Amino acid sequence: MATATSSQLKQVMSELERAGSESVRNRGVRQNLGQPQFGVLSGKLRALAKSIGQDHELALQLWDTGNYDAQLLAAIVLEPARLTAKEANRLVKSLSNVQLLDELTIRSVAIAPCAPKLLEPWMGSKKELIGRAGWNLAVGGLLARRTDHLDIDALLERIEAEILQAPLPKQDAMNRCIVEIAVKLPEYRKAGIALGKRLGRFDKRPVPRGCVSPYAPEWIAAVLKTLDIHAASRKKAAKKKTAKKKAGKKR
């Protein structure tokens, strides 16, 4: 007899299939995705995740389907508080896709209780995607402002010592770690920018139109500019709301 979770799994997989798009599937083929997919647009997938909420058992079953869209959904609805180191290792070691790896590790594993235990073994792994996952744990911790277990000075020293020899997937995550340290921790901003300048423009790949340069000082400046714009917009909206409230009282 089917359990409630297995019945829900079938329902969710059917919803994903109905939401699929041929054009997105074709893009996955061009990108050598390497696993089954329905081709669900990000907006639709996140809307489905919102309707489900967090569901750890369902997330693990979705992951085990091996379907790309189902695994992306799993990474969103997973319950980080319930994730064990054994589960995290199993999920990460099954991956060959960078986008899935980033979604899982930055969004969920980085804020799980097991993250501090996994940080060093993953960072030191000779497997490039596991190494990337380790640095993603630092990135995710910074984004969530959960940094008690992070030795920021040691991270910056390690990046400077290792990044230029690191494989590209790991190098990208290390570079992003510099950026997040500089952005999220103002006391380390000068150190992050200085490190970026010392490392130079080591990433020789062309920057796609509309994207930010991977050169850390420019990336940091772009993020800070965007944050300033958003802060000014919020301040303007709050001021307008206050003025409207005062005008209403005068009536």
N, C-alpha and C positions, 0 to 999 in steps of 0.2 A: 504494500500500500504506500502511495506517495506521501511524503511528509509535506507539511505546509511550505517549507523552504524550497523543496524540489519543485513543487507546484508553482511557487512564485518565480523560480528560476526559468521555468518554461514560459511563463507569462512575460517576463522581462526580455528574454531572448526573442520572443515573437514581436514585442514592441520595438526592439532594436532592428530587427529585420524589416519591419514595416517602415521604419524611419530612414532606412538606407537609401543611398543615392548612387546611381550608376556612375556619374561623373566622379564622385569621391572614390568609388571602388577603382575606377580606371587610374586615378591619380596614385592610389596605393600600389597598383601594378607597376606604374612607371617608376615609382620610388623603391621598387623591390622590397615591399613590406615584408614578404616572406611568411605570412600567416593568414588564415581566413579572416575576412572582414565583411561587414554589411555596408560600410561606407556612410556612417552617420556623421552629420555635421556637428561640430563642437557645441553649438548653441542648443541643438536638440538633445544631445547627450547630457549636457549639464542640466537641462530642464527636467529630463527623466530622473537624473540623480537627485534633484531637489524634491521631486515627488516621492522618491523612495525614502530619503533620509539615510541616516547611518544604519547599516545592517551588516554586521561582521560575517555571519554565516553565509549570507547571500553573496557578499563580496568574494569570499573564498571559493564558492561554487562558480561564480562568474569567471573568476581567474582560471579555474581549472578547465574551462571550455576551450582555452587556447585561442579564442576569437579576439581579434584586436579591439573591437569596439566594446566587447564585454569586459575586457581587461582594463580598458580606460575607465569604464564605469565603475569597476571594482575598486580601482585606486581612489576614486572619489567617495564611495559610500563605505569604505573600510573604516572600522573604528580604531583609531590609533591607540587608544587607552587599553585595548584588548589584544593588541598585536604583540606576539612573543618574538624573541630573537630567532627561534627555530623557524617560525612562520616567515619572518622577514627574509631570512637566508634562502629559504625555499623559493619564495616569490622572485627575489632578485636574481638568483642563479639560473632561473628558467628563462631569463630575458635576453633578447638580442636586439631589441628596438630601443633607441635612445629616448624617444619621446615618452614611451611607456615607463622607462626607467626613471626619467625625471619626474613624471607625474606621481609615480608611486613613492619615490624616496623623498622628494622635497615636500609634497603635500602631506603624506601620512607617516612614513617611517621616521622622519626627522623629529616629529613631535611625540613619538611613542616612547614609553618608559624604557624600552630596550635600546634606544638610539645611542646613549653614551657607551654602552657595551659593544656596539657594532662599529663605532666611529674608527677606531685605530685599526682593527683587522681589515676593514674594507678599504680604508685609505692606503694601507700598505700592500694590498693585493696586487699581484703581477697581472691579473686579468683586467684589461682596460675598462670594461664596463663596471666591474666591481669597484675598481679604483674611483671611477666617476661617482658611483653611488656613495662612497665614503665622503667625498667632498660635497656631494649634494646634501648629506646630513648636516654639514656645517652651514651650508647655504640656507637650508630649511630652518635650522635653528635660529639663524640671524633674522630671517624673514618673520618668524614667529616670536622673536625677541625672547627666545629661550637659550641663553648663552652661558648659564652657570657652569656647564660642563666643558665649555670651550676655552682653551688657553689661546687667546687671540695673538699674543706676541709669538708664541710657538708656531701658530698657523702661518703667520706672515713669514717667519724665518724658513719654515719648511717649503712654502710656495717658492720663495726666492731660490732655494737650493735645488728644487726638483722640477719646476714647471717647464723649463726649456728642454728637458730630456723626456718629459712625460708623453705618452701617446695622446693623440689629439682629443679623444673623448674625455680623458681625465684632465688634460690641459684646459679645455673649455670650462670645466667645473671649477678648477683652481682659479682661473682668471675671474670667473663670476664671484668667487669667494672674496677676492680682493675688493671688488666693486661693492658687494653687500657689506663688508666690514666698514668701508669708507662711508657708505651712505647711512647705515643703521647705527654706527657708533661714531659720533662726531669727534670724540677724543682720539680716534684712530684715522681721521680723515686725511691729515697731512701725511701720515705714514703710508696709507694705502696709495695715495697719489704719487708719493715719492718712489714707492716700490714699482708702480706701473711705469714710471719714467725710466727707472733703472733697467727694467726688463725690455723696454722698447716695443716696437711694433713687430713682435715675433710672429704674429698670425698674418701670413701673406695672402690669405684667401680674399678675393674681391668682396666688398661689402654690398649686399643686395640693396637695390633702391628702396628708400624708406626705412632702412634698418640703421641701428646705431653702430658706430665703429667698435670693434672689440678691444681697441687700445684703451686700457683701463682708465687713464686720466680723462679721455673724451667721453667714455661711457659713464663715468661717475658724474661728470659735469652735466651730461644730458639728463640723467636721472634726477639730479638735484634741481635742474631747471624745471622739469615736469612737476616735481613735488611743490616747487614754489608757485607755479601756475595754478595747481589744484588748491593750494592753501589760500591764494589770493581770491580764487573763485568762491571758495567756501566763506571767506570773510565778507565778500561782497554780498553773497546771498543772505548771510546772517544780518548784515547791516540793513539790507532791504526789508527783511522780515521784521526787524525791530522798528523801523520807520513806519511800516504798514500797521503794526500793532499800536504804536503811539497815535497814529492818525485815527485809528478806530476808536480809541479812548476819548479823543477830543470831540467826536460826534456824540 
